[in-house]
Each structure stands twice: as C-alpha cells, then as structure tokens.
Amino acid sequence: MKPISVMLVDDNPTFLRATAQFIKAHDDLSIVGAFEKGQDALEQLQALSPQVILVDLAMIGMPGLEVIPRLRELMPHAGIIALTLLNTNNFRKAALEAGADAFVPKATMRTDLLPTIRQIVRAEDEQIQHISSDTSAAAARRILITEDNADLGRLYSKALRQANYEVHLALTIQEARDLLQSMRFDVLLCDIHMGKDRGTDLLKDYSEKLATSGTQIIMVSGQAQYRGMCEQMGADFFLEKPVSITTLVALVNRLAAR
C-alpha cells in the first residue's frame, strides 16, 4: 500500500525536524514537504499534492489561520490538521472554521497525531469510493445550503460540488424560501442563526413540503441546546459548529443516498 503523503508547515525548525523524524519512523506515512513559511507551502502545494497537511497556528508572518483557508481553496480534498501549543476552545473553533479537518495540541501529538492522520485519509477514501461508485446519481442530487456567513457557505458549497452535487447557496432566509418554492432539494443544510431570522422558522414553515418531497434536513448551530428542538421539528441530523468538511460531506453522502 502506498504511504500516506504528509506536508508539514511550522516556523519552528526544531519542531519541524522532530515531527518529520517522528512521521518517517512509520512505514505507512511519508513526508513530501516541510516548510517554515506558509507562503512557501502554498507555492509548492500543487506540485507536491499531499494527502494530509499539518499546519502550526501561531506562525510568524502568515499565521496558520490565514494559511488554512488558502490551502483548502487550492486543494479541497486534502486533510488539514491544525497543530498548536495553544490548546484552547477558541483556537480549536477558529481552526475548524478556517477549514481544518482536525485540531491536535502539540502536547498530545505523539498519541493523537497518527490516529488522526489515518482517520482523515480513511474518511476521504470512503468518500471517493462512494462518489466513483455512484457518480451519475450524485450529480443528480441537489443541495440547498442556507448560511449567512458567506465564507462558510462558499467552503461548504465547494466541498459538496467537488463531491458531484448540484449546490445552491442562500445567504438569507428569504433566498432559501424562494429556492424551496421553485425546486426540490435532496438535502437542506440550514444554519439556525441567520442574522435577525432563524432557520428553525424556515423548518417550521416548510416541514410539510420538505417531508412530502423527501428532503433530508441538516440543521447547524454553534449552540448544542438546539439539538433536541430541531429533532422534534423533524430535522434528520444536527451538526454543531465548527463543522468538519470531511464530516459534512460524509453525512450528506449518507443522507442523500436514502
């Protein structure tokens, strides 16, 4: 089996060397590039085409939170793992919202990093297999994303389009209402807090229409207390922000196949 290709991005040369040695000690992993500057990694990304990219969050010059969205844009299917000494919920949330698939504190790297790398690659392989086995069916499936954060909406949309879905993005509840009136969707992904409006109102008003059309419903929020309410209102799944892109695509694949 071909080793998993890994790229490292960290402005600490000592940590960079130690991490490279740690990864090279495992036969199922290989290092394709190690960079102290985010810009250098971005310039070499397409040529090296890593499966997984490890990015330090607190780099001088271009910090990881700036590097990660650009990596995600250039290579949507690559797994991105944020590494940091700053193990706080705020940094974890910021990293995942920027486009990282996982967050691993450097303090627990020796126990957590390898399982995380392997899990991300497994999830990506499963997704590719699903797409390749049912490409024509996926292409016919239509997704409505209702999200008032334009950056997140574009990130979700790009990942799902890469998975061969027809994606429509609504940045307001009214845009979502107009789209629901004009066409059928296989999956509705809806944020709860949409400016002054609420995604739960959309779910309430269109519950009968969505049920009749067989639309699978994913409600999204940064506040877990909405989970029970959404399930009672007929949502098929609740995702708590920040949402992993890998998790999102895998979930849409499962729901759309129903």
N, C-alpha and C positions, 0 to 999 in steps of 0.2 A: 504494500500500500504506500502511495506517495505521501511523504511527510507533510504536515500542515505548515504552510509558509507564514512566517510571522515578521512583521516590521516593528521596530522599536523607535520611539521618539521621546527623548528625555535630555534636558540640557545639563544633567549631571553626568560627566564622563565616567566617573567611578561606578555609579549605579548602572549606567548603560552597559559597561563591560561585564559587571557581575550578573546582570539579568540575561545578557547574551550567553554567558557561560552556563547559567542555570538551565536555559532553554535547550542549548546544544547538547546537554547531558541526556536528553530524552530522544530516543530514536524516531518517535512519531512526530517530532517538531523540527523545523529548520528556520534559520534566520536568513532573510533575504535582504535586509537593510537595517541599519542602525544610524539614527540621525540625532544631532544635538539641537538642531533648529527645525521648527515646524515648516518653514518655507522650503527647506531642502527636501523634506519628506514629501511635501505636496508636488514638487517638481519631478520627483522620481517615482511617484506613486503608480502611474500608468505603466511604466516600463517594468516595475518590479511585481505588480499585481499580487500583493499579499492577500491571503485569506483572512488574516487577523492582524489588527494594528493596535499596539499598546501605546497610549499617549499619556504623558505626565500633564497634570492640570496646571501646575504652577511654574511654567517655563518663562524665562526672561525673553523679552521681545514679543513673540507671538505666543500667548498662553494657550494651553490646551483647549480651553473653552472657545477659542477662535479657530483653532486648527480642526477640531472635530467636525463642525458643520461643513467645512470645505472638503474634508476627507469624505464625508457622507455624500456630498453632492457629486464628487468625482467618481466615487466607487460605491454605489448604493448597497451592493451585496456583501461588501467586506464586513467582517465583525470588528467592532471597535470597543476596546476596553480602556476605561479611564483608570489611571494609576495615580495615587497621591498620598502624601503624608497627612493631608488634611481630611481626616475621616469624620466628616460631619454630614448631617442630613441635607443641609443646604448645598454643599458641594456635590453630594450624590444626586440630588434633584436637578441641579444645574447641568451636570454632565449628561444625564439621561435625556433631558430636554434638548440639549445641544445635538443629540444624535447618537450618543454612545449606547451600546447594547448592554454593557455591564460596568460595574464600578468595583474595583478591588483596591482596598487600602494597602499601601506598601508594607505595613506592619504584618499583614496576614498573607502576603504574596506567596510565600513558599508552600502554604497549604491550600490557598484558594485559586491561584492563578491558573495552574494546569487544568483542573476540572472545569473552570470557566471557559478557557480556550476550546477545550474539546466539546463542551456542551453547545457553544455557539456554532461550531463547524457542523456538528450533528444536526442541529436545527436547520441550518442553511441547506445541507444536503437533502434533508427530508422535504424542504420546500421546493427545491429544484426538481426532485423526483416527482413530486405532486404536479408541478407545472408541466413537466415534459410528458407525463402520462395522460394529461387531460387538457392540453393547450387550447384546443378549439372550444371546449366547454367553458374554460376560464375566461377566454376572450369575450364570450357572450354575456358574462356576468357583469352586472352594473352596480357600482358602489356609490353611495352618497355620503360625503364627509361634511358634517356641519361643525365648523370650528372657527371661532372668531380670531384666533391667533394665526395670522397669515403664514408665518414661518413654519409653525407646526402643521398647518393644513397642507402646505406645499411638500413638507417632508413626508407626511402620511401618503399624499397623493402620488408622489414619485415612487415610493416603495411599492405601492399597490399596482401602479401602472407597469413597473418592472415585472410584476408577477402576472401580467397579461389581463388585468381587469380594466374595464371601462370606468373611469373615475370622474365624478362630478363634485366640485368643491363649492360649498355655500358658506360664506363668511358671516351671514346673518340668518336669523330665524325666518325672516320673510323670503330670502332667497331659497331656503330649504322648502318652505311651503309651496313656492312657485314650481320648484322642480318636482315635488311629490304630486302636485296636481297634474303635471304634464307627462310623467313617465313612471314606469315601475322600476323598483330597485330590488336587487337580491339581498343587499346588506345596507343598513343605515348605521353609520358611526356618528354619534352625536354627543358633543360636549354639553354639560349641564349649564354652566355659566357662560352665557353669550351676551356680554355687555349687560344691558338692562333686561334682556329677555332670558328665558330659561328653556333649556332643551326638554325638560320634563313637560312643559306646556305643549310643545310640538308632539311629544309622545302621546300625551293625553288626547289631543285633538285628532290625531291620525291613527290611533290604536286600531280602530276597526278596519280602516283601509289597509294598514300595514299587515294586519292579520290575514285579511282576505287575499292579499297579493303574495303572501308567503315570505314577506321581507323579514330577514333576521336582524335583530336590533342589538347594537352595542352602545351602551351609554358610558361616557367618560367623565371623570371628575378627579380633582386633586383632594377631594374630601370623601373619605370612605363611608361616612354616615349615610350617604345617599344610596348605598348599595341595596339595602332592603326595600326602600321605596321604589327604586327602579325595577326591581324584580317583581314587586307587587303590581306594578303598572304594565307588566308584560315584556320587559326587556329580556333578551336571551342571555346577555352577558354584561357584566360591569367591569370596566378597566379603571384602575386607579392611576392617576398621573404621578410621576412621569411614566410614559408608556414606552417600553422597548419596541423598536421597529420589528425586530425578529418575532417577538411575541404577537404583535399586531397582525403581521402578515400570516403567521401560522394560524391564528384564531379566525381570521377572515376566510382562510382556505377551508377550515373545518366547517364553519357556518354556511358558507356559500355552497358547499357540497351537499347540504341537507336537502 
